[in-house]
Structures are given as structure tokens and as C-alpha cells.
């Protein structure tokens, strides 16, 4: 399974092969939303390998304005594929519709949430004590405000349909993680408005203040795959 395919088909192929996965083995792609940095490689990958694309009707309607998807399934609620339960988590972003996902199999589970201005309180119970969290830590507020971006864009990023800051992400993680949690991946860092060391330091400081710790904290980089994590 993949979640999004935002760079290019060739990048995804190379990254998969580098961890010993034949791209043809990918039979499911879960789409979070229609922004180009999340679906840029989808058209070519689907044409070559024909995986099932899981997405909502509204997200599909937005994507097909740019290209067709022939093999798709609409997902509106929890679904099970083989022994994997997939739970959609509605997010808040400046697009028609957007989602994160929880993937669960036996006693292991992974949370994947990026591109959201906040996480709705109604999902808190579902997000407790998972094995691994991949969570957006998009920006440092001070660094964002010092960029040359237009003021309206800065306000959008900071708002309820924007992105999570380092402090936002760290506070959510301190609320969610539990004894079962082993790994945290901070994702979707802005190259202009964030710094990996800042993101890591904010998270570590927040976890320490709450007497929490995890086995590993990984900072995902743009255009570079993370190390393989086995649960």
C-alpha cells in the first residue's frame, strides 16, 4: 500500500526498489487530498501498474479535472483489505476534502496525518496509543512569519485549514502517544519555514515535559526516503 504519490512515478519506483519492493507489488494507493504535491506521480504510476486507488468521491472529482483514474474505490468509512483495517480521519485543509488514515493489522497500527490546520477532538480516542505516528510538523511560526511569502498565505498556513506547526504537532503527539508507541515520524516540513533540528527539539522538549519517550524520532526530508521502519 502507498499513501499518496506526490513526487513522480520514477521517484516512487526508485524508492520502492531501494527497500526491495517491486512497484508492481503495490496494489492499493490511499489518497489524502487532491493537491498536486500529493498526487503528481499518480497518473503515470496507475497507467504502469494499475493499483486500486482509494479516495472519496469529492477528491476524485477534483483529481479528474487534471487526469483520469480508471481503477478506483470510494472510501467513506472504515474498510478492511486482507488483514488490514483502514480508518479514515477527516482533516481540515484548504481543499474540497482531505483525510488522514489509521492502518491497523493485528496488534500493530500506524497513524498518517499531514496537511491539516487542526485535528478534530472527535478523533482523539481513535488516535490513542498507536505503534507509530507519521504526523505533519510543517513550520516554525517565527520562521514562517520571516519568510517573503505574502501575508495572506502566512495567515492561511497558520489557520484552521492550513498546516500544523512544530508546537501543534508536538502537543498532539504528547496527547496521543502511549506505552505501545515506538516510532514518530515528523513529516511535511517546509524547507523555507522550518528546520529539522527545531522540529525535533520542540518534540523532545514537549515529550520530556510530559514524562514521555519513544524508541525513535525520525524527521522526513523532501526528495529523500526515510530509513525502513519495521513494526
C-alpha positions as CSV (number, residue, x, y, z in Angstrom):
1,X,0.0,0.0,0.0
2,X,1.0,3.6,-0.6
3,X,-0.4,6.8,0.9
4,X,-0.3,9.5,-1.9
5,X,2.3,9.6,-4.6
6,X,3.3,13.2,-4.8
7,X,6.7,13.5,-6.3
8,X,6.8,11.4,-9.5
9,X,6.3,7.8,-10.6
10,X,10.1,7.4,-11.2
11,X,10.9,8.7,-7.7
12,X,8.4,6.3,-6.2
13,X,9.8,3.4,-8.2
14,X,13.3,4.1,-7.2
15,X,12.4,4.5,-3.5
16,X,10.4,1.2,-3.5
17,X,13.2,-0.7,-5.3
18,X,15.7,0.6,-2.8
19,X,13.9,-1.2,0.0
20,X,13.4,-4.4,-2.1
21,X,9.8,-3.7,-3.2
22,X,8.8,-4.2,-6.8
23,X,6.5,-1.3,-7.7
24,X,4.2,-3.9,-9.4
25,X,3.5,-5.2,-5.9
26,X,1.7,-2.0,-4.9
27,X,-2.0,-2.8,-5.3
28,X,-3.5,0.0,-3.2
29,X,-2.9,3.7,-3.1
30,X,-4.8,5.8,-0.5
31,X,-5.2,9.5,-1.4
32,X,-5.3,12.1,1.3
33,X,-6.3,15.0,-0.9
34,X,-6.0,16.4,-4.4
35,X,-3.2,19.0,-4.1
36,X,-0.5,18.3,-6.7
37,X,2.3,17.7,-4.2
38,X,0.3,14.6,-3.1
39,X,-0.9,13.2,-6.5
40,X,1.8,14.3,-9.0
41,X,3.0,10.8,-9.7
42,X,-0.4,9.1,-9.6
43,X,-1.3,9.2,-13.3
44,X,1.8,7.5,-14.6
45,X,2.0,5.0,-11.7
46,X,-1.5,4.0,-12.3
47,X,-1.0,3.6,-16.0
48,X,2.0,1.4,-15.5
49,X,0.9,-0.8,-12.5
50,X,-2.9,-0.3,-12.3
51,X,-3.3,-0.3,-8.4
52,X,-6.7,0.3,-6.8
53,X,-6.9,4.0,-5.8
54,X,-8.9,4.6,-2.6
55,X,-10.4,8.0,-2.3
56,X,-13.6,9.9,-1.7
57,X,-16.0,10.9,-4.5
58,X,-15.2,14.6,-3.9
59,X,-11.4,14.0,-4.0
60,X,-11.9,12.0,-7.2
61,X,-13.9,14.8,-8.8
62,X,-11.1,17.2,-8.1
63,X,-8.4,14.9,-9.5
64,X,-10.2,14.0,-12.7
65,X,-10.1,17.7,-13.7
66,X,-6.5,17.0,-14.4
67,X,-6.3,13.3,-15.4
68,X,-8.4,10.2,-15.4
69,X,-8.3,7.3,-12.8
70,X,-9.8,4.1,-14.1
71,X,-9.3,1.7,-11.2
72,X,-10.7,3.3,-8.0
73,X,-12.9,2.6,-5.0
74,X,-14.7,5.3,-3.0
75,X,-14.0,5.2,0.7
76,X,-16.4,6.8,3.1
77,X,-15.9,4.7,6.2
78,X,-13.6,2.1,7.7
79,X,-12.6,-0.7,5.3
80,X,-10.7,-3.9,5.5
81,X,-8.2,-5.2,2.9
82,X,-7.0,-8.7,3.7
83,X,-6.0,-8.4,7.4
84,X,-5.6,-4.6,7.3
85,X,-8.2,-2.3,8.8
86,X,-8.0,1.2,7.3
87,X,-9.8,4.0,9.3
88,X,-10.2,7.4,7.5
89,X,-9.7,10.5,9.7
90,X,-11.1,13.7,8.2
91,X,-8.7,16.6,8.2
92,X,-9.0,20.3,7.8
93,X,-7.2,21.8,4.7
94,X,-7.9,24.4,2.1
95,X,-9.2,21.9,-0.4
96,X,-12.6,20.4,-1.1
97,X,-12.0,17.3,1.1
98,X,-9.0,15.8,2.8
99,X,-8.2,12.8,5.0
100,X,-5.6,11.1,7.1
101,X,-5.6,7.4,7.8
102,X,-5.0,4.8,10.6
103,X,-3.8,1.5,9.4
104,X,-4.2,-1.5,11.7
105,X,-3.2,-5.1,11.5
106,X,-3.3,-7.5,14.4
107,X,-1.6,-5.6,17.3
108,X,0.2,-3.0,15.1
109,X,-1.1,0.3,13.9
110,X,0.2,3.4,12.1
111,X,-1.3,6.9,12.1
112,X,-0.7,9.0,8.9
113,X,-1.9,12.7,9.1
114,X,-0.5,15.6,7.1
115,X,-1.9,18.8,5.7
116,X,-4.4,19.9,8.3
117,X,-4.9,23.0,10.4
118,X,-6.0,21.0,13.4
119,X,-7.2,17.5,14.4
120,X,-10.8,17.3,15.4
121,X,-11.5,16.3,19.1
122,X,-13.9,13.6,18.0
123,X,-11.0,11.5,16.7
124,X,-8.8,11.7,19.8
125,X,-10.0,8.4,21.2
126,X,-9.2,6.6,17.8
127,X,-5.7,8.1,17.8
128,X,-4.6,7.0,21.2
129,X,-1.6,4.7,21.9
130,X,-0.7,3.6,18.3
131,X,2.5,1.9,17.3
132,X,3.7,4.6,15.1
133,X,2.7,8.2,14.1
134,X,3.5,9.9,10.9
135,X,2.4,13.5,11.6
136,X,2.9,16.8,9.9
137,X,5.2,19.3,11.6
138,X,5.1,21.8,8.8
139,X,6.5,25.1,10.2
140,X,8.1,27.1,12.9
141,X,5.8,30.1,13.4
142,X,8.6,32.6,13.8
143,X,10.4,31.3,10.7
144,X,7.2,31.3,8.7
145,X,6.5,35.0,9.5
146,X,10.0,36.0,8.5
147,X,9.7,34.4,5.0
148,X,8.9,36.5,1.9
149,X,5.6,34.8,1.4
150,X,2.6,37.0,1.0
151,X,0.8,37.9,4.3
152,X,-2.4,36.2,3.3
153,X,-0.6,33.0,2.6
154,X,1.1,33.1,6.0
155,X,-2.3,33.6,7.6
156,X,-3.7,30.6,5.6
157,X,-0.9,28.3,6.8
158,X,-1.5,29.3,10.4
159,X,-5.2,28.9,10.2
160,X,-7.7,26.1,10.7
161,X,-7.4,25.0,7.0
162,X,-3.6,25.3,6.8
163,X,-0.8,23.3,8.4
164,X,0.3,22.1,11.8
165,X,3.3,24.0,13.4
166,X,6.0,22.2,15.3
167,X,4.3,23.2,18.5
168,X,0.9,21.9,17.3
169,X,2.3,18.6,16.2
170,X,4.3,18.1,19.4
171,X,1.2,18.9,21.6
172,X,-1.0,16.5,19.7
173,X,1.7,13.7,19.9
174,X,2.0,14.3,23.7
175,X,-1.7,13.8,23.9
176,X,-1.9,10.7,21.7
177,X,1.2,8.5,22.3
178,X,1.2,5.7,24.9
179,X,3.1,2.7,26.1
180,X,2.7,1.0,22.8
181,X,4.2,3.8,20.7
182,X,7.6,3.1,19.3
183,X,8.2,5.5,16.5
184,X,7.3,9.1,15.5
185,X,8.0,10.5,12.0
186,X,7.7,14.2,11.6
187,X,6.6,14.9,8.0
188,X,5.8,17.6,5.5
189,X,8.4,20.1,6.9
190,X,8.6,23.3,5.0
191,X,12.1,23.8,3.6
192,X,11.7,27.6,3.9
193,X,9.7,27.9,7.1
194,X,11.1,25.2,9.3
195,X,14.3,23.5,10.4
196,X,14.6,19.8,11.2
197,X,16.6,20.5,14.4
198,X,13.9,22.9,15.6
199,X,11.1,20.4,14.9
200,X,13.0,17.6,16.7
201,X,13.9,19.8,19.7
202,X,10.3,21.1,20.1
203,X,9.0,17.5,20.1
204,X,11.7,16.2,22.5
205,X,11.1,19.1,24.9
206,X,7.3,18.6,24.8
207,X,7.6,14.8,25.4
208,X,10.1,15.4,28.3
209,X,7.7,17.9,29.9
210,X,5.0,15.2,29.9
211,X,7.4,12.4,31.0
212,X,7.0,10.6,27.7
213,X,9.5,8.9,25.4
214,X,9.6,6.8,22.3
215,X,12.1,4.5,20.7
216,X,12.8,6.7,17.6
217,X,12.1,10.1,16.2
218,X,12.6,10.5,12.5
219,X,12.5,13.7,10.5
220,X,11.3,13.1,7.0
221,X,13.0,15.1,4.3
222,X,11.8,16.2,0.9
223,X,13.1,14.2,-2.0
224,X,14.8,11.6,0.2
225,X,13.3,8.5,1.6
226,X,13.4,7.7,5.3
227,X,15.0,4.6,6.7
228,X,12.8,1.5,6.6
229,X,10.9,1.1,9.8
230,X,9.7,-2.4,10.9
231,X,7.0,-2.7,13.4
